[in-house]
């Protein structure tokens, strides 16, 4: 079982967990995973992070510090269920506008239902599209956010260049993603939890543990913090940095379009 991470040079486009797949095959396989777990996506995040994803997401919004005016526009990519976008809108005192983009219609439908319950429809636009080919003009958004989604994008380098393109000059890029644990003792416990417990919990919650196995494996294949930072810089971003959360279980990468 190989756990070798891909590098800044690429490799995620043909990596479906630890399995190598043909060029162009990964997106369909990933779509099937998220069609299957959409209704229980937030429970899935609780299981995979032991509930810590909520703390990490709040920290992400604090780092973004969205402006409290009606002209502030955020693009939240792979954000179908709305978790990040809702937080941004609330942090802006319901003044900002967020566009939620996801390639998966099932995830977007969950987001629409959740938005209606929160009465946030006026602050939101839902778009079904690919992160590698954003249907927006250049210089359209003040911020681009993506949480726990970019490792599922086959051509990450293309998605990052698209992020740079649609941001306004002075715009902010923020990516929250599971990353490389930097505490050896904790890493052993984390590996045992990830590869043994998470798929079992997934089977109990959804009836199928395989989507969770893919998600765990995809975390181990994703580039580590320095390599992912290099990819962000290669897309054109400046002042790229990252902050580790919970010993590197997750990391928040950020950059600016200057």
Buried (B, 14 or more C-beta within 10 A) or exposed (E): EEEEBBBBEBBBBBBBBBBEBEEEBBBEBBBEBBBBBBBBBBBBBBBBBEEBBBEBBEBBBEEBEBBEEEEBBBBBBBBBBBBBBBBBBBBBEBBBBBBBBBBBBBBBBBBBEBBEEBEBEEBBEBBBBBBBEBEBEEEBBBBBBBBBBBBBBBBBBBBBBBBBBBBBEEBBBBBBBBBBBBBEEBBEEBBEBBBEBBBEBBBEBBEBBBBBBBBBBBBBBBBBBEBBBBBBBBBBBEEBEBBBBBBBBBBBBBBBBE
